[in-house]
Amino acid sequence: MTAELYDTVIVGGGPAGLGAALYLGRSRRRVALVDSGDARNMAAGVMHNMLTNDGVTIADFRARARAEISRYGVDFVDDEVISVAPEGDRLVTAAKESGAFRSRTVIYAAGVRSKVPDVPGLAALWGKGVFECPYCHAYEVRDGHFGVYGGAVPGECLAATLTAWTSSLTYLSDRRELPEEEQGFLAASGVKVVPEKIAAVAAHPDGVAVDLTDGSVLTFTALFLHMDTEPRVEPLRPWLQAADLTEVQTDERGRTSLPRLYVAGDLGKNMQQAAMAAASGGLAAMAVNADLIREDRPGALYDLPPAAH
């Protein structure tokens, strides 16, 4: 275990964790950021809707962010966190190769995993013709012919949203029986529905090819879908007696009902977008800084309102 006591250990080095590190570094806090480097948006390669960083590669964004934040004394540790647990009035964050880090607080920003539907070929094209976020990827393929996969997770709202970028949309239900309400939304959006079962998805010179079990093949400029996600909270077990961190988040700044643990990014009650994740990291950092001031200088700040659940 490292001898140094950190004010905060941040778990996760995406926009949320980096945003928190910048705020806390500039608040003159001792901070370590531990990141495994396997964020789910890495497959996309680039990021969008971040002011001054629209279209930059994710790797470049992270490298430049680290360089900026390093000026404020933040320690960066490239490692996988295996556990976070309380030890008296401190938290101990254990990493696979680097040992354990003691801190007064932890901001947990490890994100979520996308659960790609079990359709042959789909996972291989994730981020390369198959996308989830229209705001992140639809502009680059605007005015093309989009497929919307609605077999595993209903995507009628996604299909309606995509009409801002194209008028040519096909909804692939993959033999799922669509409820009347879902059919109504699709009809109102002017989206054609193909009910046949999907056999496979593959790359195509025009974008993406979808093979159907009836022998026909559909080609699309891009294929969009909503996916289920699973929270990356394994290191918090068994301390976290809940399915995820949204269940224990108590305010909009990322405080939780677990003492000294804060949440930021996709695991919190925020939309899963890079810019919003970065903002949530800043909010969590401000909460940490204020709470440490309350602890060090009793009576210096107003009392927090009762926690909301």
ZIRAPE-V275837 format. One record per residue. RES is the residue in one letter. PHI is phi in degrees with one decimal (none if undefined). OMEGA is omega in whole degrees, 0 to 359 (999 if undefined). D_FIRST is the distance of its C-alpha to the first C-alpha in Angstrom with 2 decimals. Layout:
res:phi:omega:d_first
RES:PHI:OMEGA:D_FIRST
RES:PHI:OMEGA:D_FIRST
This chain:
res:phi:omega:d_first
M:none:179:0.00
T:-65.6:182:3.80
A:-73.6:185:6.32
E:-69.3:173:8.79
L:-97.4:178:10.19
Y:-88.1:170:12.14
D:-68.2:181:15.51
T:-146.2:165:15.34
V:-107.9:178:13.55
I:-104.3:178:16.49
V:-102.6:180:16.63
G:114.1:185:19.60
G:-115.9:173:21.31
G:-83.5:181:24.93
P:-55.4:181:27.35
A:-67.2:180:25.79
G:-64.0:179:22.24
L:-67.1:177:23.77
G:-61.5:178:26.15
A:-64.1:181:23.51
A:-64.3:180:21.55
L:-63.8:180:24.87
Y:-61.2:184:25.80
L:-74.3:176:22.58
G:-61.4:179:22.35
R:-73.4:175:25.94
S:-91.6:177:25.18
R:65.4:177:23.00
R:-94.2:175:19.82
R:-83.4:190:16.36
V:-132.4:168:15.67
A:-121.3:176:13.60
L:-112.5:182:15.67
V:-111.6:186:14.50
D:-139.5:179:17.62
S:-85.9:175:18.81
G:78.4:183:22.20
D:-116.9:180:24.42
A:-62.9:185:26.08
R:-69.7:182:29.38
N:-84.1:179:31.51
M:-60.6:181:30.76
A:-63.8:181:33.81
A:-73.5:176:36.06
G:84.3:182:35.26
V:-126.2:177:36.42
M:-124.7:180:36.04
H:-134.4:177:38.83
N:65.9:170:39.63
M:-111.0:182:37.09
L:-53.0:183:39.15
T:68.5:180:39.31
N:-128.5:182:37.28
D:-66.1:178:39.79
G:88.2:179:40.00
V:-77.1:177:37.16
T:-70.6:180:34.97
I:-63.7:180:31.68
A:-63.2:180:29.91
D:-67.3:178:31.68
F:-57.5:181:30.93
R:-66.0:181:27.19
A:-65.1:180:27.24
R:-68.0:178:29.37
A:-63.0:179:27.39
R:-61.5:180:24.16
A:-62.0:179:26.20
E:-65.1:185:27.57
I:-69.9:181:24.36
S:-59.5:178:22.60
R:-61.7:184:25.16
Y:-102.7:172:23.44
G:82.7:178:20.05
V:-72.6:176:18.26
D:-91.9:177:15.42
F:-107.9:182:16.22
V:-125.1:178:14.02
D:-89.7:185:16.28
D:-164.9:179:14.62
E:-99.5:177:15.30
V:-78.1:181:13.56
I:-108.4:177:13.85
S:-161.6:171:13.12
V:-134.6:185:13.13
A:-152.0:178:13.62
P:-75.4:174:14.23
E:-142.0:188:12.63
G:66.2:179:15.32
D:-97.5:177:16.25
R:-126.1:174:13.07
L:-114.5:179:11.99
V:-117.5:178:8.84
T:-107.6:182:9.41
A:-101.5:178:8.34
A:-111.3:188:9.97
K:-59.7:185:11.94
E:-106.9:191:11.35
S:-98.8:180:8.62
G:86.6:187:5.59
A:-110.3:180:4.44
F:-123.5:178:6.02
R:-93.6:181:7.56
S:-151.9:177:11.26
R:-77.2:180:14.67
T:-144.1:174:16.20
V:-134.8:168:16.04
I:-104.4:184:19.03
Y:-97.9:185:19.49
A:-134.7:185:21.88
A:-80.0:175:21.51
G:79.5:183:25.27
V:-129.6:173:27.55
R:-105.5:173:29.03
S:-81.9:178:32.77
K:-104.0:183:34.69
V:-69.9:179:37.42
P:-55.5:183:40.63
D:-82.1:176:41.64
V:-114.8:182:44.44
P:-51.7:177:44.85
G:89.5:186:43.98
L:-68.6:183:42.52
A:-61.5:182:38.84
A:-66.5:181:39.75
L:-100.6:181:41.47
W:-61.7:183:38.82
G:84.3:182:38.60
K:-134.5:183:41.57
G:117.0:175:44.57
V:-116.2:187:43.02
F:-134.4:176:41.44
E:-110.8:189:40.44
C:-94.0:178:40.58
P:-66.5:182:44.08
Y:-69.9:180:42.96
C:-88.0:192:40.61
H:-132.5:188:43.00
A:-69.9:183:46.55
Y:-60.3:183:47.88
E:-66.9:180:47.41
V:-119.9:184:49.62
R:-53.9:178:51.95
D:67.0:176:55.48
G:-87.1:175:54.61
H:-99.3:184:55.07
F:-102.3:165:51.98
G:-97.0:175:51.22
V:-123.6:180:49.24
Y:-83.3:180:47.76
G:-123.0:184:48.17
G:-84.1:183:47.88
A:-94.1:178:44.45
V:-121.3:181:43.73
P:-53.5:184:46.82
G:-131.4:182:47.16
E:-65.6:178:50.37
C:-70.4:176:48.72
L:-62.7:179:47.11
A:-60.9:179:50.56
A:-63.7:179:52.14
T:-62.4:183:49.55
L:-68.4:177:50.18
T:-65.7:175:53.87
A:-71.6:184:52.88
W:-110.1:179:52.31
T:-157.9:174:54.99
S:-103.2:183:58.00
S:-111.2:185:57.65
L:-135.2:175:55.33
T:-129.2:182:55.35
Y:-100.5:182:53.43
L:-102.6:185:52.44
S:-85.4:177:52.27
D:53.7:178:51.63
R:72.7:176:54.02
R:-72.8:179:52.24
E:-76.4:185:54.94
L:-84.1:174:54.64
P:-60.5:183:55.25
E:-57.8:181:58.23
E:-63.0:179:56.16
E:-62.7:177:54.11
Q:-60.8:180:57.37
G:-65.0:178:58.75
F:-62.3:181:55.92
L:-65.2:178:56.29
A:-64.1:180:60.06
A:-65.3:179:59.76
S:-85.3:182:57.51
G:73.5:184:60.03
V:-101.8:177:57.62
K:-74.7:180:59.11
V:-110.3:174:57.63
V:-111.6:187:57.47
P:-87.7:187:56.99
E:-62.6:177:56.83
K:-71.6:178:53.91
I:-89.1:179:51.67
A:-91.6:183:51.49
A:-167.5:175:49.19
V:-125.2:183:47.99
A:-145.6:175:48.16
A:-67.2:181:48.18
H:-145.0:179:51.66
P:-53.2:179:53.22
D:-88.6:180:53.85
G:142.9:184:50.35
V:-136.6:175:49.71
A:-107.7:178:52.06
V:-117.9:178:52.04
D:-88.5:179:53.92
L:-101.8:184:55.49
T:-70.3:177:56.61
D:-84.0:178:60.22
G:96.1:180:60.12
S:-83.3:180:60.03
V:-128.9:176:57.53
L:-111.0:177:56.45
T:-117.1:182:55.00
F:-135.0:173:52.99
T:-64.6:178:51.71
A:-157.2:177:48.44
L:-118.6:180:47.23
F:-114.2:177:45.31
L:-159.9:168:43.71
H:-90.7:179:41.55
M:-130.7:168:38.68
D:-68.8:175:36.68
T:-128.4:174:32.96
E:-127.3:183:30.01
P:-70.4:179:26.96
R:-89.5:185:23.64
V:-117.5:181:21.85
E:-53.6:180:20.62
P:-64.4:180:16.90
L:-89.3:177:18.23
R:-77.0:0:19.98
P:-91.5:181:20.73
W:-60.7:181:19.85
L:-81.6:179:22.51
Q:-94.2:181:25.78
A:-157.9:182:27.90
A:-67.5:181:29.04
D:-157.5:185:27.46
L:-80.4:177:26.24
T:-64.2:181:29.79
E:-70.9:182:30.56
V:-113.7:176:28.08
Q:-70.4:188:28.56
T:-113.4:175:30.47
D:-154.4:185:31.71
E:-73.0:179:32.53
R:-98.4:172:29.58
G:92.6:175:26.99
R:-66.0:177:26.02
T:-126.9:177:25.48
S:-77.9:174:26.07
L:-85.9:187:22.42
P:-54.8:174:21.03
R:71.2:179:19.25
L:-106.7:180:19.55
Y:-123.0:182:21.97
V:-125.9:177:23.64
A:-145.1:176:25.32
G:82.6:188:27.44
D:-61.7:180:29.02
L:-79.1:181:27.14
G:-97.8:183:28.72
K:-87.1:181:32.35
N:-140.2:177:33.32
M:-63.3:184:35.43
Q:-84.7:177:33.67
Q:-133.5:185:34.66
A:-60.0:182:32.64
A:-63.7:181:34.21
M:-72.2:176:33.73
A:-63.2:179:30.12
A:-61.1:179:29.50
A:-64.1:180:31.37
S:-65.4:175:29.39
G:-63.5:176:26.16
G:-63.5:178:27.88
L:-62.5:179:28.98
A:-63.4:179:25.54
A:-63.1:178:24.23
M:-64.7:176:27.16
A:-63.8:179:26.49
V:-59.7:183:22.89
N:-60.4:180:24.19
A:-63.8:182:27.04
D:-69.1:176:25.04
L:-68.7:175:22.66
I:-63.9:177:25.89
R:-58.1:182:27.30
E:-70.6:184:24.36
D:-81.3:183:24.49
R:-132.7:183:28.28
P:-53.6:179:29.90
G:86.1:183:33.32
A:-78.1:179:32.89
L:-128.1:177:33.10
Y:-59.4:176:35.14
D:-71.1:176:33.80
L:-70.5:175:32.80
P:-66.6:177:35.51
P:-54.4:182:35.06
A:-64.8:176:32.83
A:-93.4:179:34.90
H:-124.7:999:34.38
